[in-house]
Amino acid sequence: MKKDLFTGFSKKNFDLKKFKELKRILSKQGIVIKRKPFSNINFRFDEFKSLYLTGLASFLIITFSFIIPLSVDIDNQIVSNKDSKINNSKTDFQKVLSGESIDDKEKVDEGLDLSNILEDVFKFDELPEDTVRLSASTIEQLFKDTNYSLSEVRRTKKVKPIRLSLLPNEMKSIESSGKRKSLFIKIILPLVLEENNRIIIDRKKLFSILNKNKNSKDEIKWLNQKFKQYGVLNKDLATLKIRMDIIPVSLAIAQAAKETGWGTSRFAIEGNALFGQWTWSGEGIKPAGADTDATYKVMKFNVLKASVRAYQRNLNTHSSYKKFRFVRAQLRDDNKKLDSLKLAEFLDNYAQTGTEYTKVLKQIIQQNQLKDFDEVKLLPLSVKYKNII
């Protein structure tokens, strides 16, 4: 009977009914069946050693594979945070584009690398000095033949692409101040517009580059060139965006008029210096009333166009005009026009007279209605007049 009761009680063929019957019979005989303690369970480690080790190894490999990417990501974040402290300009630039505020605004537009800042300006000096200086009467006739007048410019908002390289010697001898001012504006206006157009094209290209996920080698090369031109440290894109912008036409003409006496100064005639920029190392003209021990000179240029470019580069990079650039950037962010009267207030460092100088600039702009020229466009250069000058 005992044999019959235990028959079939194997792990492979376990009958619950037979087990309960056996348990009942043994219970009547005073025998109690108890569950075997867990501590005494035999895991048969020796028999399944390879299986256990394989499972443990798999667990460790899976855990290791999960932890490594986390550690690499943490390292990358540390490096990224370190780099962002050095130069997070692209992020700042994108914030500017989307209208967000930039943290630590005082860190933008800081520092200046002077090593290549006027390299493209000095290239004008490499041009052959065979430019013919036209007389005032010849220039006036040229303007008349091409129907280039300020009244026509104010009406059509278009400027003839007539670029002169030199001022006429007779500027000072023109008795009528009205005629002298008109001639001066007509000579300077196309030059300022041309340089502004060059900056506008560069700004559009800068925005285009930064809106791409990947840039070509030529685009990166162009960016590096612009960093040098604008003296930008650490290749800071937010700084480049602030510095790479135009000077309102009315403000540029007003400063040229003030610095040259409407084109009559010796610096303007002899050195094509329209904006009275000083130099302590380059070639220049020493002011007649300067002290004998004075080391500065007024910069001279090969052509008028070089003077305009150097002037714009000066306002766009020098630390003395940082506030000027900041206000200009604010106007841009607010989708407002660049107001020359407002911006003139921040050029007090341009002259020793300070705020008095800014008042004079605003007077020149208003009295001569120079803001009429802020929205004018330069017509394309036609073949007919391309080789006249």
Buried (B, 14 or more C-beta within 10 A) or exposed (E): EEEEBEEEEEEEEEEEEBBEEBEEEEEEEEEEEEEEEEEEEEEEEEEEEEEEEEEEEEEEEEEEEEEEEEEEEEEEEEEEEEEEEEBBBBBBBBBBEEEEEBEEEEBBBEEBBEEBBBEBBBEBBEEEEEBEEBEBEEBBEBBEEBEBBBEEBEEEEEBBBBBBBBBBEBBBEBEEEEEBBBBBBBBBBBBBBBBBEBBEEBBEBBEEBBEEEEBEEEBEEBBEEBBBBBBBEEBBBBBBBBBBBBBBBBBBBBBBBBBBBBBBBBBBBEBBBBBBBEBEEEEBBEBEEEEEEEEBBBBBBBBBBBBBBBBBBBBBBBEBBBBBBBBBBEBBEEEEEBBBBBBBBBBBBBBEEEEEBBBBBBEBBBEBEBBBBBEBEBBEBEEEBEEEB
